[in-house]
Amino acid sequence: MRVAVIGAGVIGLSSALCIHEQFHGLVSSLELEIYADCFTPHTTSDGAAGLWQPYLSDLGNLQETLWNKETFDYLLGHLHSPAAQEMGLFLLSGYNLFTEPVPDPSWKNIVLGFRNLTPKELELFPGYSYGWFNTALMLEGRSYLPWLTNRLTQRGVKFFHKKVESFQELFSQGVDVVINCSGMRSGELQPDPELQPGRGQIIKVLAPWVKHFIITHDVKSGIYKSPYVIPGSEFTVLGGIYQHGNWSEENSAQDHKTIWESCCRLLPALQKAKIVSEWSGLRPSRPQVRLERESIRHGNVQGEVIHNYGHGGFGITIHWGCAMAAARLFGSILQERRKVASSPQPRL
Amino acid sequence: MAAPKVAVVGAGVIGLSTALCIVEACPSCSVTVLSDQFSPNTTSDVAAGMLIPHTYPGTPIHMQKQWFKETFTYLFAISNSAEASEAGIHLVSGWQIFRSTPKEELPFWSDAVLGFRPMSEAELQKFPQYRFGQAFTTLKCDCPPYLLWLEKRLKAAGVQTYNRKVSDLWELHSEYDIVVNCTGIGAHQLVGDKKLFPVRGQVLKVYAPWVKNFIRDGDGLTYIYPGIHGVTLGGTREKESWSLSPNPDTTKDIFDRCCSLEPSLREAQDIKVKVGLRPSRQSVRLQREVLSQGGVKLPVVHNYGHGAGGFSVHRGTAKEAARLVGECIAALRGSSPGAKL
């Protein structure tokens, strides 16, 4: 059984690991391969700060809330393991700020110690009159992706530096199942008008005195259009850009100015921070995550595709729940094939 | 007396902040700091600088609370300014945990720090051997940065600093009108205060930048305090020990205790060991005294004995010391024309 994963960001690598962990022992000759034209540190996942935090509203997507919770619980369980530091996993506390009261988020009981901000805390943030404090998790892509890669390599999973042009290309080579984790560029494999770039830009600085994340919200403008500060293990990420439909991966001077000025206004202590680098990336945004099976037939070539893309700005937050869901879909494909294989009637 | 000459002896957090408060309260004063040690070699440099008060059995609680609040307010403003990184002041959140529920669930300072509340069950799960905990956000003063920043402010205000060992306060009487004694543990020798005793503390300073929250065992012996350039792991409280030499067995013990609270510390790098002697006393000695010899008087203001709580109350006690200096000046001015200057 040959399985090919397209994409080596957090979604591709974690889906591969989850499937291999669950089925390697059960399926004889399970060959797992990963195809991608870009690997860490050049993937979209590498640009993300790595903070576990879903959007403010789940828009009725209870499924996604469950996947977020599964991911948090999975990561929390690894926090005290010897691998945690290598994975880039650690606890981080911080603030979500609003200009008016808002309903509690779907994830208030998933994170630790969720509470409203006190008046004295709000004094720190002039212009914001309401907010939350909680302890969440950081999972830094620059560590997590290499860690996943090492686990996969140890398990004998093969990596191919190659841009896959079509699902058929893989099926005609003998691949049985494709896991499509191609993120932003899924549309090149199969058109999907619902998948749109949510362009982001970030400035990385050296500011080791910042120990909290601070995420501001402008409920009218939308997610990530308001300044945010997220301290990592080495660098602090400053952001606050979300441009729907903008495909440019070039850093914009205007966006730089917006980020720098708004973050320094939010946290005056940042004024002395040294700028280390700047980066732009495209969040693979979709009204909901596409996580489903599809049978692809083209002439006499056929195969199963499991789509797992469209995680927008919450890929890290939701990744493990989605990986497990993808593994379940893979399990059902296996089950069907076994039924056919063991059926007494001749194969049609 | 046109420009009163004030000597502050001691250049730890107490000496430097007291000198600054004096010059702020009395701009016409000529203030000089004398010390045989400056940052990074003071007791203050060993401390993590966390604003978590120590309770002095001999000082009224309302006074300790006022000192803490003044200090917190002062540092809070700096932490939220462009000077924060240079001054080494930053906010940090975390947990104080107890193996058994403490008698006093609400310490006197719970409303002075930010967001103080009991830990949730889910949060306590991170510490299986602990039954109770408090979560809050407080401030940390990193040294050397904070002391260097204070020295810079003093210099800008015209305060001179000299490396000089003062063996007897009286030796200063001819050069200075008022002496302020901020010698910390040095006061044991300098003024013969037998009520002052060292409480030896050994700490490790390690590189573990992924540790962003503090963890403190309520017994005060085991703690993890993340700073700007390193994490301070502690510690010990050895009463009456004067040894400044690191003890390797203690180092291992501290490391093991901290790793059991935060296992990821096993990956910590660049471990350095430091020792400091907390200048401990039943109460902070914050009072005026007039030394006299052969008809000559020397007003002294004492500000020492802050033990484990120096950073937590430094600004509050410095302001009080400055106020006492003001009283000394008034007393000198009110004296007969035959008095000094």
Interface residues (C-beta under 8 A of the other chain):
Chain A: L79 H80 S81 P82 A84 Q85 E86 G88 F90 L91 L92 S93 L112 G113 R115 L117 T118 K120 E121 L124 F133 T135 M138 A207 P208 W209 V210 K211 H212 P231 S233 E234 P268 A269 Q271 K272 A273
Chain B: S79 N80 S81 A82 A84 S85 E86 G88 I89 H90 L91 V92 S93 G94 L114 G115 R117 M119 S120 A122 E123 K126 A135 T137 D142 P209 W210 V211 K212 N213 P226 I228 H229 P263 S264 R266 E267
